[in-house]
Structure formats: C-alpha cells, structure tokens
Amino acid sequence: MHTSQMLAGPAVVFLSLTWSTYQSLAVPQIGECGLSCSQGFDCKSRVSRNIFNSFCRQPPTSMSPSVLEALKLTTAMKCAPHEGCSLLLRVQASLILHDSLRGLEACSMNLDTQETQCQNVRVSRASRRRQVGRQLQVHFDCFEVSVAQSLYVTLRTVPHFCGVQLDQQYHVEDCRDEDVGRNVPVCFVEKFSYWVDRSRKVILVQVPEAPGAPDYYVRLCLKWFTCEDVGAPVRVTVNRMSRTVSLPYSQELPCLCLEGWSATPDAVRMQACPFEDETEALWDAIRYHPGDQALSWEPACPVSGHVSLCWRPGPGALCHTLEHSGRPAHGRVQYPLVDAQPQLCLKFSTSRGFRVRCPFQERRFQAWKMTVQPAASQGHLRVTFFSPSAAHFQVHLCHQRKSWAPACRPVLGATALPSASGDFMADPAVAFVNIPRDEACVPNTCIQGWRTDVLFSAPQQLCDLQCTATQGTAD
C-alpha cells in the first residue's frame, strides 16, 4: 500500500486505497477527491492555469523519451446522503524521476464542448534530490466529469519537454452501467421502458413521469458513429394525457435504436436497441445491376469483418472462395463484371456472424450452362456452352482430391460458335472445345468450365463421366 504525507489546506485529502482495490470495483466510491504519491515522495497538487501550453523545450540528452511510463484512467463516484453521487475521473500515472523534472501535469478536455481542466502535481525540491532515478506513482481524482462524456486526456512533464507526452481517449460510463444508473441522479429521470409490437411494426415507448419533470423527447435512430435520425423526434409535453409514444419502423435492424432525453440543455441521452441480436437483414442487402453486371452489398448497420465471392457446387456444399475477391466489410462493397450464375455466392465472415448468400439462385437469373457430348472426331468429347447472351469460356480438367482444392491441368480455350440467326435465345450455343476422351473419362476427374469475359465467374463442372452416348449437362 502506498503512503504519503498529508498536504496542507482543506482542498486535498490523501487516499488510503491501493491501486488493486480500485481495479476490483466497477465504479468505486470515494469520500473526497484527493492526491497520493509513492512512498518517500513529497507531492502537492494545484489547479493549473497554463492550460494546454503549446510551448515546449528540448529535453536533456540524459533523459529518456519514455520517462513517462504509464497513464491509466478510471471513473470514481463521490456520494452524499440523500443527494446521490457525482462522477470523477481518476488519473493514475507513473514516471521515472529525472533531475530536470519538477512534476507532471494532466489535462482533460471534453470532446463535445472543448472545455478543459488541468491538474498540476509538483514534487518538493528535497524529495526530488533524494529520489532521482526512482519510479514515481501518482494517483489523483479531482476531475469532475458527467455521465457518458467523451474525454481526451493528456499527461505531460513539468516543465513541458517536446515529445515527452502520453495521450488517451476515455468514455465515461453512461446510465446503462449498473453502478452509475443506480446512484447518479441524472439517470433517475432519464430511463424509459418500451415494448415491440411486431405485428404492427411499431415500438411503444413509456416516457418517465416525475413531479416537476421537464418535457421529454423520444426518437428512432440508426446507430453508426452517431445515432442518425429515422424520422423526427417526438416531444412529450408535461400536460400530455398519455405518456406512451408509438414509433413505427420499417425493418428490424441490429442498429435500430430508441433514444430518449429530457428537454433540458446538455441532457443525457438514454439508448436501447430492441433488435441488436437480429442480424439476418444485414446479409440480404445485396443488389445486382444488370447494365454493368455489378454486384454490391451495403449493410444498413456498421459491420466489421471480411466479404468474398465464392462458388457452391451444389446445395449444402462448401462454398469455395474465388481468388482476388476478398474485401474488408466496411460500408459498401461492390464487385464489377460478375457472372450472374446460381453457383456464385457472397460469403460474410464478420463480427456479427458467418453467412453465405447466393442471390442469383434465389432470383432465377438466366444463366449459361455446359454440356458434354461425343465429338464428331473419334476419341474426343465436345464441351459445348449455351448462354442467353454473348460470352467467352474456357475449360480445364481437374483431378478430385479429398481436400480442396482439386489439381487442375492447363486451361483449354473454347472456340466461339457463330450464331446462325444472330438471336441468342433462338440459337443459344455460343462456344465449344474438344478434349481427349481418354483424359476426361478417368475416375476422379472433373471437367470445369467458366466465363472469361467477366472478372468474377463461378465454374460449372461435370465429374466421373461414364462416357456414354449422352455424357451430361451442368447448369
């Protein structure tokens, strides 16, 4: 346990709690805010007037740039009987004392209002002389903060040496935290209750009512970096007969949230997301644009992870990833020149789950197909491609293995067939290639064909041909 000397003046009280004790509590309670330093160091604290001074001096060559070792931030509560609790930011810092240092300074800036408060901790001259080269640990928690505040905290040396600084962003707990919601008065009047009527696609919100309470706002919003409006906020006035508000919604999305707040300046906003575990709608946000053959996915909620194209040989089969199709799942993902084929699918590996969607299978797009028949020349098979529109194809032979991927031989180019009528629907055979029968009819061998006039094409394949008169068709 760290001990320290008592400071003069009523504004500062030393703490007798250890670092580990604070870590064991979610939001610990303290009697008074104060300062403590490592045993053997004589420290005192004061409010700094030189807020975020941008001037710095070059550090001496004998001082390491990492003389500031650590900056840890936590929240504490200061409570009074019958009045509830207020929140304080607790700063825990450590540094190696150098003979040119007199102490350190911590500044906390509210990212919403840019309001800044600083505390300056000085080590006495006699203490500095005795403790040069030793680690100094400082704990102080007199920064007043509010529920759900976003802060930017900077730790610097005194005097301020250029490049010797630690920075950290910190988010103060909101009313959803059990300790804060139960003890901080601002949370008592902010809470609301709700229930979902799925048959009518509405969320019914019960606004809190308290004597002398101000008007109240509720709204639906999509939670990205901020919560973006879905319709206008509804204001519930004090003299309103009913405190229940009905908010219609169109789609059950994990980021569709309720937000409620009092009609007072800087009111804390409470949020609840009724559908946060329902992610199916995210994977269905797929669009195909026939004009430029582009396939896109744009989720309505923030998703992190990875997206790729894959091909699925049959229902329930493993979906094999196409080369060079991997994309990060941040916002909109688009693939140009995509083969609209039932076997072509999108594979999602994200923080919200693993899913495969095959959009062309569900929407019955007109797809090309491949057939294998005996060729006119003896000892060969003819692979013929049929397509509702002009296309180019290639073929290769693959030897099946127990593990993916199969071993495939060099590509065979398909020869385009001229259309007699110029109408692909009436005369759909567009290309063919002849392959040796004794190579294609070997057990565990597949014929694979795919389009080459698009960037992303899923192959069709026929395996273990029996080499009868009618060999087979792949759709």
Secondary structure, DSSP 8 states (H G I E B T S, - for coil): -------SSTT-------HHHHHHSSS-EESS--EEE-TT--EEEEE-SSTT----B---TTS-TT-EEEEEEEEEEEEETTTEEEEEEEEEEEEE--TT--EEEEEEEETTT--EEEEEEEE-HHHHHHHTTSEEEEEEEEEEE-TT-EEEEEEEEES-BTT-EEEEEEE---TTSHHHHHH-HHHHTT--EEEEETTTTEEEEE----TT---EEEEEEEESSSEEESS--EEE-TT-S--EEEEE-SS--TTEEEEEEESSTT---EEE-TTTT--HHHHT-EEEETTTTEEEE--SS---EEEEEEE-SSTT---EE-TT--EE-SS-EEESSB---TTEEEEEEETTEEEEE-HHHHTT----EEEEEE-SSTTEEEEEEE-SS---EEEEEEE--SSSS-EE---EE-EE---SSS-TTTS-EEEEEEEEHHHHTSTTEEEEEEESSSSB---EEEES----SS-EEE-
